[in-house]
């Protein structure tokens, strides 16, 4: 087990290193930083000054190492646009996105897991077809459209929920549902197909042969073996939700990381873009690592590999 | 002695793409307390489906019909799902062919063993644990208490099958259906597991239905034998009767396929039964073995062949038995 954990952490660190190189490389590929910082009207002398000032005249490996050593302590430099440290901006926005992501993940799971289990009991049955229809609808419905429908129905016509801002937990209900709607079909499908396999397996037949009650067979013996792929998919999907909530954050005026990323890209605000890319990647890698470790706890066979 | 299990007119149909397949066609059998009945047949003869049909564990798409299906004076066909669940694992149990897939990979063997016991007997976790340790020791697993925490993938095939046997016996059932219990094991382990089954049977007054394709296994443990072919029992009798005086040409053919003599003389040709098992989607009107039978008569194909009784225990579904002059089937 210890060996497995060390190995997983090692892989995670390597991935992060690769991401940092890519992130740094992308910045370099996007053109001469000094020129773009100096704007069009600046003199050549000023551009040179900036180049020296920011160390851009140094060889690339040196620049990378300097940049990395600062990034490691969270220093990504100042935002070109806000003039404040990029990490500060990120720290302000991250909680909103995290709350939204967790709410969305939670809603998606409590909806998709039971539905997937029920659908798998009788493949091709009425509940299964209903679940497939919901999943298809979920993937075919544009998120922004769903957001607008919800805003019109619950926000404006019924007046039950606030339509923008982050003042209370009620603000996260509609965005959370929208995000869950986007994430749930993947969970539904993995639970359904996993349960169909598990229910047709020999060990489920064994459980039934020894008279275990259907709920025990279903939720103890079968579902446990679906958790491993579910956890893996959930980690990836949670990462997508964190990174892909731009539309939802924009519509509901939730000032989260997605919204910040969109602004920063539009304004060539490289320090902020880098901070976001690295932080979101780090979260992603951490999630994957957490999923691997959780799976090792769930499935004893993984620990020994 | 009154029968523990009585089966009459058992049919199993499977819905396939090509049509309805009659996998088991009117099968009768009975098992007395404490005896071992072996059902022998090649793959596709319907022997495993017979066992699953008795358990009520047929796969989706398969349907069971029976004129009589009684176990311990209860009609298994008329029981509610819950009542059947109360019997399964407690009075009527099953050992499966491949212990590697039949044990749940996500739970320790202790958890799986005690789960069965507590489901039927209730009681404390400690009591269930004691029972599990006692049974693991009985099936020949050393350091049983430590093994409880191990997972199936940490055990060898032979050990897993011993765990499976222990699990089937947790609640001291009256009848165990063993579906090819040694097929997935190494030859050396097979003998040990068979010996264990035989010993446990004597010790626990256990009745066993042993489903196998292996006549060696039959000889080692069975009291009575039922030979299945194409969904029917073609011959049944005591081990002595079947091995010493096989009457049905198919049974004789099975023995002709075995190497003669223990050592298996070098260069000896093994017998084969020519032809193929008939399709059971539209089974033949007469004897299903007619097309492969060296002694076939015109009458064989006309109508279903009745079961002819040769002794109180021995019967064969073959017209030749009623016409004794024809002589023995010759197989090369």
HADDOCK unambig.tbl for C-alpha pairs under 7 A between the chains (distance, minus, plus):
assign (segid A and resid 202 and name CA) (segid B and resid 101 and name CA) 5.59 0.50 0.50
assign (segid A and resid 202 and name CA) (segid B and resid 102 and name CA) 4.64 0.50 0.50
assign (segid A and resid 203 and name CA) (segid B and resid 101 and name CA) 6.11 0.50 0.50
assign (segid A and resid 203 and name CA) (segid B and resid 102 and name CA) 4.24 0.50 0.50
assign (segid A and resid 203 and name CA) (segid B and resid 103 and name CA) 5.08 0.50 0.50
assign (segid A and resid 203 and name CA) (segid B and resid 104 and name CA) 5.02 0.50 0.50
assign (segid A and resid 206 and name CA) (segid B and resid 102 and name CA) 5.92 0.50 0.50
assign (segid A and resid 209 and name CA) (segid B and resid 88 and name CA) 5.85 0.50 0.50
assign (segid A and resid 209 and name CA) (segid B and resid 89 and name CA) 6.22 0.50 0.50
assign (segid A and resid 209 and name CA) (segid B and resid 93 and name CA) 6.69 0.50 0.50
assign (segid A and resid 209 and name CA) (segid B and resid 94 and name CA) 6.53 0.50 0.50
assign (segid A and resid 210 and name CA) (segid B and resid 88 and name CA) 5.16 0.50 0.50
assign (segid A and resid 210 and name CA) (segid B and resid 89 and name CA) 3.64 0.50 0.50
assign (segid A and resid 210 and name CA) (segid B and resid 93 and name CA) 6.45 0.50 0.50
assign (segid A and resid 210 and name CA) (segid B and resid 116 and name CA) 6.37 0.50 0.50
assign (segid A and resid 211 and name CA) (segid B and resid 85 and name CA) 4.17 0.50 0.50
assign (segid A and resid 211 and name CA) (segid B and resid 86 and name CA) 5.94 0.50 0.50
assign (segid A and resid 211 and name CA) (segid B and resid 87 and name CA) 6.93 0.50 0.50
assign (segid A and resid 211 and name CA) (segid B and resid 88 and name CA) 4.61 0.50 0.50
assign (segid A and resid 211 and name CA) (segid B and resid 89 and name CA) 5.27 0.50 0.50
assign (segid A and resid 212 and name CA) (segid B and resid 85 and name CA) 6.73 0.50 0.50
assign (segid A and resid 212 and name CA) (segid B and resid 119 and name CA) 6.58 0.50 0.50
assign (segid A and resid 225 and name CA) (segid B and resid 106 and name CA) 6.61 0.50 0.50
assign (segid A and resid 299 and name CA) (segid B and resid 106 and name CA) 5.46 0.50 0.50
assign (segid A and resid 300 and name CA) (segid B and resid 106 and name CA) 6.47 0.50 0.50
assign (segid A and resid 301 and name CA) (segid B and resid 153 and name CA) 6.96 0.50 0.50
